[in-house]
């Protein structure tokens, strides 16, 4: 997937995940984009693990299903960040 598709997928997934997750996450457009891209990797890796039983670092593709997987991954990333930030 080219870089422009990653940016678009990251912005969409990050913005939707921030809208769904309760509370204020802060951050600007760059943080939202990075959150979505990280979410695509988390979601893609979990999807691969659940469907094939193998743990591989993969990312969600640019499709409706890929967007949903990236949103789920971004929600997991927000939750994990909240756990780490609370400890510090």
C-alpha positions in Angstrom: 0.0 0.0 0.0 1.4 3.4 -0.9 2.1 6.2 1.6 -1.0 8.2 0.6 -3.3 5.3 1.3 -1.6 4.8 4.7 -2.2 8.5 5.6 -5.8 8.4 4.5 -6.5 5.1 6.4 -4.6 6.4 9.4 -6.6 9.6 9.5 -10.0 7.9 9.1 -9.3 5.1 11.6 -7.7 7.4 14.2 -10.5 10.0 14.0 -13.3 7.4 14.2 -11.5 5.6 17.1 -11.1 8.9 19.0 -14.8 9.7 18.4 -15.8 6.3 19.7 -13.5 6.1 22.7 -14.8 7.9 25.8 -12.9 10.8 27.2 -10.5 13.3 25.7 -7.4 11.8 24.0 -5.9 15.1 22.9 -3.4 15.4 20.1 -3.7 17.0 16.7 -4.0 15.7 13.2 -0.5 14.1 13.2 -1.2 12.2 16.4 -4.6 11.0 15.0 -2.9 9.8 11.8 -0.2 8.0 13.8 -2.8 6.4 16.0 -4.7 5.1 13.0 -1.5 3.7 11.4 -0.5 2.0 14.6 -4.1 0.7 14.9 -3.9 -0.7 11.4 -0.8 -2.7 12.5 -2.3 -3.9 15.8 -5.6 -4.8 14.2 -4.0 -6.4 11.2 -1.7 -8.5 13.4 -4.6 -9.6 15.7 -6.8 -10.4 12.6 -3.9 -12.6 11.2 -3.5 -14.3 14.6 -7.2 -15.1 14.9 -7.6 -16.3 11.4 -4.4 -18.2 10.8 -3.1 -18.9 14.3 0.2 -17.3 13.4 1.5 -14.1 15.0 2.8 -11.9 12.2 3.2 -8.2 11.9 0.8 -7.2 9.2 -1.4 -4.2 8.5 -4.9 -3.8 7.4 -5.5 -3.1 3.8 -7.3 -0.1 2.3 -10.9 -1.4 2.2 -14.0 -1.3 4.4 -12.9 -4.4 6.3 -9.4 -3.0 6.6 -10.8 0.2 8.0 -12.9 -1.6 10.6 -9.9 -3.7 11.6 -7.8 -0.5 11.9 -10.4 1.2 14.0 -10.5 -1.8 16.4 -6.7 -1.7 16.5 -6.7 2.1 17.2 -9.2 1.6 20.0 -6.8 -1.0 21.5 -3.9 1.4 21.1 -5.8 4.2 22.9 -6.6 1.8 25.7 -3.0 0.6 26.0 -1.7 4.2 25.9 -4.1 5.1 28.7 -2.8 2.2 30.8 0.8 3.2 30.2 0.2 6.9 30.8 -1.6 6.2 34.1 1.4 4.3 35.5 3.9 7.1 34.7 
